[in-house]
Structure formats: structure tokens, C-alpha cells
């Protein structure tokens, strides 16, 4: 065999081996990069979904809090110090019932979005608003000491339930900034 041919074969073999080795390393590096990019893309999608869900919840919680405050204003309009005539009281009581009903309708959305603590807090607000509404009606009809006590208790429970709703909304959104 000719020396030139042998050198050409050895050189060609080494070139082929170097090319195969280089390609193998390049494929491994490309595979790692692709896996890393896939992992990053999955994390980005998960973060995006979480951010989207948080925004949906935030808007829903804002809406519930706003409707709860609106209903509370309507119920508060029934307070004894408002000294409403019977017709005025009945009209205000109807508006308060409607506002509580609207809040109850949104409660189903809270049940869907969760968490359970928010559902419980929304139910508590609705319950305390109804209780205060009933206590105001009873006090309007009979200003006895028992009705006064019942109304004051209902008023205090409603205030506390609204505070709890706001605190649980912040906690559910991951932004519990309370200092207590």
C-alpha cells in the first residue's frame, strides 16, 4: 500500500471520527438547550396561568367587596337614627333586600373560584347583612330593649364579617399585609 494512500485513509478516518464526535457533542448540547427551553416555557406558562387566575380572583373579590359594601350601606340606611317613616322604611328595606340578593348571586362565583375560606367569608357577610336587616325591621316595629340589643349585635357582626372578608381576600391573593 502506498504511504500516501495510508496517510489519506488515516487522515480521513480521523476526520470522520472528529466529525462524528463533534456532531455527538453538538447534539447533546442542543438536546440540553431544548430541554432547558422547554422547562422555561412550561414555567412561563404556569406563571402566566397563575397570574391570570390571580387577576380573575382579584377582580371577583373586588366586585364582591364592592357589592358587600353597597349592601351594607343599604342595610345601614335602616338604622334607627334614620327615623324613617313606615313607607320610607319599607322602600329602603326593599332596596337592602335587593342589594343582598345581588351579593348572593355573586357568591356562586366565589364558590367556583375559591378558596373555601373566601366562600365561608362571603356566606358570613350575607348572613350578617340579613341578620342586621331583620334586626332593623324588628327594631322599627318595636323599639324595646331586646330589639336594641339584637340590632347592636347584628351591626357589630356585620362590621366584623366585612373586615374578615377583606382580610381573607388579601390572604387568598397572597397579599396579607395586616399588621395585627
One Martini backbone bead per residue (centre of mass of N, CA, C, O) as a GRO file, in nm:
protein
  180
    1UNK     BB    1   0.099   0.035   0.019
    2UNK     BB    2   0.067   0.351   0.005
    3UNK     BB    3   0.152   0.619   0.194
    4UNK     BB    4  -0.058   0.817   0.089
    5UNK     BB    5  -0.304   0.638   0.133
    6UNK     BB    6  -0.267   0.588   0.433
    7UNK     BB    7  -0.279   0.886   0.517
    8UNK     BB    8  -0.558   0.939   0.396
    9UNK     BB    9  -0.710   0.728   0.567
   10UNK     BB   10  -0.632   0.833   0.845
   11UNK     BB   11  -0.732   1.121   0.801
   12UNK     BB   12  -1.023   1.044   0.729
   13UNK     BB   13  -1.085   0.892   0.993
   14UNK     BB   14  -1.031   1.129   1.186
   15UNK     BB   15  -1.233   1.319   1.056
   16UNK     BB   16  -1.477   1.139   1.102
   17UNK     BB   17  -1.446   1.114   1.409
   18UNK     BB   18  -1.453   1.420   1.468
   19UNK     BB   19  -1.729   1.468   1.342
   20UNK     BB   20  -1.889   1.271   1.521
   21UNK     BB   21  -1.807   1.393   1.792
   22UNK     BB   22  -1.906   1.678   1.735
   23UNK     BB   23  -2.201   1.599   1.680
   24UNK     BB   24  -2.260   1.468   1.952
   25UNK     BB   25  -2.209   1.725   2.123
   26UNK     BB   26  -2.414   1.902   1.976
   27UNK     BB   27  -2.664   1.727   2.038
   28UNK     BB   28  -2.646   1.745   2.343
   29UNK     BB   29  -2.658   2.053   2.365
   30UNK     BB   30  -2.926   2.083   2.215
   31UNK     BB   31  -3.092   1.904   2.405
   32UNK     BB   32  -3.047   2.074   2.659
   33UNK     BB   33  -3.159   2.337   2.548
   34UNK     BB   34  -3.440   2.229   2.482
   35UNK     BB   35  -3.511   2.138   2.769
   36UNK     BB   36  -3.474   2.416   2.898
   37UNK     BB   37  -3.679   2.568   2.721
   38UNK     BB   38  -3.919   2.393   2.800
   39UNK     BB   39  -3.911   2.450   3.104
   40UNK     BB   40  -3.939   2.758   3.078
   41UNK     BB   41  -4.208   2.754   2.924
   42UNK     BB   42  -4.369   2.606   3.144
   43UNK     BB   43  -4.321   2.815   3.365
   44UNK     BB   44  -4.445   3.053   3.213
   45UNK     BB   45  -4.727   2.928   3.183
   46UNK     BB   46  -4.777   2.891   3.485
   47UNK     BB   47  -4.742   3.188   3.560
   48UNK     BB   48  -4.961   3.294   3.371
   49UNK     BB   49  -5.195   3.135   3.491
   50UNK     BB   50  -5.164   3.243   3.780
   51UNK     BB   51  -5.200   3.541   3.705
   52UNK     BB   52  -5.479   3.509   3.579
   53UNK     BB   53  -5.618   3.393   3.828
   54UNK     BB   54  -5.555   3.626   4.017
   55UNK     BB   55  -5.706   3.843   3.851
   56UNK     BB   56  -5.982   3.714   3.865
   57UNK     BB   57  -6.000   3.711   4.171
   58UNK     BB   58  -5.955   4.007   4.224
   59UNK     BB   59  -6.208   4.104   4.072
   60UNK     BB   60  -6.410   3.938   4.231
   61UNK     BB   61  -6.341   4.046   4.514
   62UNK     BB   62  -6.400   4.338   4.448
   63UNK     BB   63  -6.695   4.296   4.376
   64UNK     BB   64  -6.786   4.176   4.645
   65UNK     BB   65  -6.699   4.409   4.824
   66UNK     BB   66  -6.868   4.624   4.686
   67UNK     BB   67  -7.144   4.483   4.726
   68UNK     BB   68  -7.123   4.465   5.033
   69UNK     BB   69  -7.107   4.771   5.081
   70UNK     BB   70  -7.371   4.843   4.943
   71UNK     BB   71  -7.550   4.667   5.124
   72UNK     BB   72  -7.462   4.800   5.390
   73UNK     BB   73  -7.576   5.078   5.323
   74UNK     BB   74  -7.869   4.987   5.297
   75UNK     BB   75  -7.892   4.872   5.583
   76UNK     BB   76  -7.797   5.132   5.734
   77UNK     BB   77  -8.053   5.300   5.645
   78UNK     BB   78  -8.227   5.139   5.882
   79UNK     BB   79  -8.152   5.284   6.107
   80UNK     BB   80  -8.286   5.439   6.379
   81UNK     BB   81  -8.163   5.735   6.327
   82UNK     BB   82  -8.327   5.782   6.056
   83UNK     BB   83  -8.629   5.807   6.108
   84UNK     BB   84  -8.844   5.642   5.943
   85UNK     BB   85  -9.097   5.603   5.773
   86UNK     BB   86  -9.275   5.340   5.678
   87UNK     BB   87  -9.241   5.380   5.368
   88UNK     BB   88  -8.937   5.435   5.373
   89UNK     BB   89  -8.856   5.174   5.506
   90UNK     BB   90  -8.969   4.979   5.294
   91UNK     BB   91  -8.798   5.085   5.060
   92UNK     BB   92  -8.522   5.039   5.195
   93UNK     BB   93  -8.564   4.735   5.249
   94UNK     BB   94  -8.585   4.653   4.951
   95UNK     BB   95  -8.305   4.752   4.864
   96UNK     BB   96  -8.152   4.571   5.060
   97UNK     BB   97  -8.254   4.298   4.955
   98UNK     BB   98  -8.146   4.337   4.667
   99UNK     BB   99  -7.847   4.369   4.744
  100UNK     BB  100  -7.824   4.092   4.878
  101UNK     BB  101  -7.908   3.931   4.626
  102UNK     BB  102  -7.670   4.020   4.449
  103UNK     BB  103  -7.455   3.903   4.636
  104UNK     BB  104  -7.556   3.609   4.623
  105UNK     BB  105  -7.500   3.570   4.317
  106UNK     BB  106  -7.180   3.602   4.351
  107UNK     BB  107  -7.114   3.364   4.540
  108UNK     BB  108  -7.088   3.142   4.321
  109UNK     BB  109  -6.816   3.245   4.213
  110UNK     BB  110  -6.658   3.200   4.471
  111UNK     BB  111  -6.703   2.896   4.479
  112UNK     BB  112  -6.541   2.846   4.217
  113UNK     BB  113  -6.265   3.005   4.289
  114UNK     BB  114  -6.205   3.063   4.568
  115UNK     BB  115  -6.150   2.971   4.843
  116UNK     BB  116  -6.317   2.848   5.111
  117UNK     BB  117  -6.271   3.100   5.289
  118UNK     BB  118  -6.424   3.292   5.096
  119UNK     BB  119  -6.695   3.155   5.104
  120UNK     BB  120  -6.737   3.181   5.407
  121UNK     BB  121  -6.715   3.493   5.419
  122UNK     BB  122  -6.951   3.554   5.227
  123UNK     BB  123  -7.168   3.408   5.387
  124UNK     BB  124  -7.134   3.579   5.644
  125UNK     BB  125  -7.211   3.850   5.525
  126UNK     BB  126  -7.493   3.774   5.434
  127UNK     BB  127  -7.595   3.687   5.709
  128UNK     BB  128  -7.544   3.962   5.858
  129UNK     BB  129  -7.722   4.133   5.676
  130UNK     BB  130  -7.983   3.983   5.735
  131UNK     BB  131  -7.977   4.024   6.038
  132UNK     BB  132  -7.978   4.333   6.034
  133UNK     BB  133  -8.236   4.365   5.877
  134UNK     BB  134  -8.418   4.221   6.085
  135UNK     BB  135  -8.342   4.399   6.329
  136UNK     BB  136  -8.441   4.666   6.205
  137UNK     BB  137  -8.731   4.580   6.171
  138UNK     BB  138  -8.791   4.512   6.466
  139UNK     BB  139  -8.716   4.799   6.570
  140UNK     BB  140  -8.925   4.954   6.402
  141UNK     BB  141  -9.173   4.806   6.543
  142UNK     BB  142  -8.986   4.768   6.820
  143UNK     BB  143  -8.818   4.967   7.080
  144UNK     BB  144  -8.705   4.759   7.251
  145UNK     BB  145  -8.436   4.632   7.426
  146UNK     BB  146  -8.405   4.369   7.266
  147UNK     BB  147  -8.382   4.502   6.982
  148UNK     BB  148  -8.137   4.674   7.038
  149UNK     BB  149  -7.944   4.445   7.099
  150UNK     BB  150  -7.979   4.296   6.831
  151UNK     BB  151  -7.885   4.528   6.650
  152UNK     BB  152  -7.601   4.573   6.770
  153UNK     BB  153  -7.504   4.289   6.712
  154UNK     BB  154  -7.547   4.290   6.404
  155UNK     BB  155  -7.367   4.529   6.343
  156UNK     BB  156  -7.101   4.406   6.454
  157UNK     BB  157  -7.101   4.152   6.272
  158UNK     BB  158  -7.089   4.298   6.003
  159UNK     BB  159  -6.824   4.444   6.040
  160UNK     BB  160  -6.652   4.187   6.088
  161UNK     BB  161  -6.720   4.039   5.822
  162UNK     BB  162  -6.593   4.252   5.635
  163UNK     BB  163  -6.308   4.230   5.745
  164UNK     BB  164  -6.272   3.927   5.689
  165UNK     BB  165  -6.310   3.939   5.385
  166UNK     BB  166  -6.068   4.122   5.324
  167UNK     BB  167  -5.850   3.944   5.458
  168UNK     BB  168  -5.905   3.688   5.284
  169UNK     BB  169  -5.847   3.815   5.014
  170UNK     BB  170  -5.555   3.886   5.065
  171UNK     BB  171  -5.463   3.598   5.132
  172UNK     BB  172  -5.556   3.464   4.861
  173UNK     BB  173  -5.355   3.671   4.697
  174UNK     BB  174  -5.083   3.708   4.870
  175UNK     BB  175  -5.156   4.004   5.051
  176UNK     BB  176  -5.089   3.999   5.365
  177UNK     BB  177  -5.079   4.328   5.542
  178UNK     BB  178  -5.123   4.282   5.818
  179UNK     BB  179  -5.037   4.403   6.166
  180UNK     BB  180  -5.176   4.189   6.379
   0.00000   0.00000   0.00000
